[in-house]
Amino acid sequence: KAVVSTQSTGKRTKKFTRHQSDRYAKLSKSSWRKPKGIDSRVRRRFKGQFLMPSIGYGSNKNTRHMMPDGFLKFVVHNVAELELLMMQNKRYAAEIAADVSAKKRKVIVERAQQLNIKVTNWQAKLRSEEDN
């Protein structure tokens, strides 16, 4: 169980859409760029246009990057990195990196259980014994 488990406020979670990304396929929807044109409707914040990011959309500093269960993620590649979370197991949860093999994953998960560290993706690349 996490030490800090405060509810995050209902801030905007949608990505900001890039101006005219609906018009041109070459413009990615999620790659935000600030409009710089002198007549730009988006830059001048006209009603009904795409919203621009601003500091007011920022989330609470205490709950930023926090998962709904109250933990913060910490990406782990090996057992040595897992040992760093030994004293912080109530605040941080380990997440095993995607490039870690199934064999090493098993070792990391076992060690995490000994240290009482939560692993968010402990089931990934896990095969049952009867499949072998």
N, C-alpha and C positions, 0 to 999 in steps of 0.2 A: 504494500500500500504506500502511496506517495505521501510525503510530508505536506507539500503544498498542493491543495486541490481546489483552486479557485476557478469559478466559472469565467470563461472568456466572454467579453461583451459581444453583442451581435454586430461585429464590424463587417465590412464588405469582404467577401471571400472570392468574388468573381475577379478574373483577370481584366485589366483595362485593355480595351480594344484599340488597335492602332487606326488612326484616321485614314479613311479610304481603303482599308484592307478588304472591305466588302466589294469594292470596285475592281481591284487588281488581284489576280491570283498569286502574283509574285510577292505580294506583301503578306507576311505572316500575321495572323490575327493577334497573337499573343506577344509579339515583339514590339513593345511600346516605344514610340519615338515622340518627342514633344513637337507639336506643329509650330513651325517658325514663320509661316506666311503672313504677310501684312494684312490680308483680308480673311484669314482663316476663321471660320465660324467656331471651330472647336477651341482654338486658342483664345478667342474672345468670349468663350463660355456662353454661347447662345442656347436658349431652351430647346430641348429635343435633340441635341448633338451628343456625341460621345463624351463621357466624363473624363476629365484629366486627373491623374494622381496628384494628391497633395498631402501635406503632413497630417492633416486631420483624419485621414484614413488609417493611420498607424494604430496598432493594437497596444494594449496595456503592457508596459515594460515588464511587469511581474509575470504575466502569462504568455508573453511572446514565445513562439516556437514550442509551446507546451501541447502535449497530446491531450485528448479528452480525459484520460485517466490521471492526469496530473504529473506525468513523467516528462522529462526531456530526453530526446534521442541522442545516443552516442554511438557512432559507427565503429565497429570492432573488426579488425582483420585477423587477430591472433589472440592467444591466451594472455600474453603479456599486456596487451592493451585492455583486456578484460579486468586484469588485476588493478588497473587504475580506478575502477569503479567500486572497489572494495568498501571504502568508507562513505561512498556517495550513493549507495544502493537504494536509498529512499527518495532521491531526487532525479537520478538518471537511469534510463533503461537502455540496455545494450541492443544494438541492431547489427546483426552479422552482415558484413559487406557481401555484395552479390558475387564477387570473384573468389570467394572462399569455397574450397572443395567440400564435398559431403563428408569425407573422412575427418577433416579438421573441424568442421561444423559440429560434429558429434562430440568432439573433445571440448570445444568451447561451451556447448550447452551443458555438458556434465559439470564442468568447472563452475559455470554460472549458478547451477543449482546448489553447489557446495557453499558458494559465497552469498547465496540468497539474492542474486541479481536477476531482475526481470529481463527476459530476452523477447523482443517483439516478434521476431520472425523465426522462432525456434523450430517450426515445422518445415521450413523450406529445405528442399533437396533431401528430405528424410524418406527413407524407404523401409518398409517393415521387413522383419527377418524372414518371413516365408516367401518373399519375392526373390531372394537370392538363389 
